[in-house]
Amino acid sequence: KYWHNGYAREAIIKIIDFAKNALGLDKLIGVAFKVNEASNNLLKKCGFTFIKEIPNYHSKPLIIDKTGMYYELLLK
């Protein structure tokens, strides 16, 4: 019941603001499983840029495609 209500996007926007203004960070990194289209699309909508795929990103045995998608967001 919590999916598709914009909660994750709202949280990411708050994290970006905190990282930039309170912590003074230059860059944020985001990683999502390749098969998780919703998370990958969310990172892109929040301004993250796809950089590369990470093979064998996770070791959970029940996950078939363990590829991670690595994103960066430059804050300055």
ABEGO torsion letter per residue (X at the ends): XABGAGAAAAAAAAAAAAAAAAAGBABBBBBBBAABAAAAAAAAAAGBBBABBBBGABABAABABABBBBBBBBAX
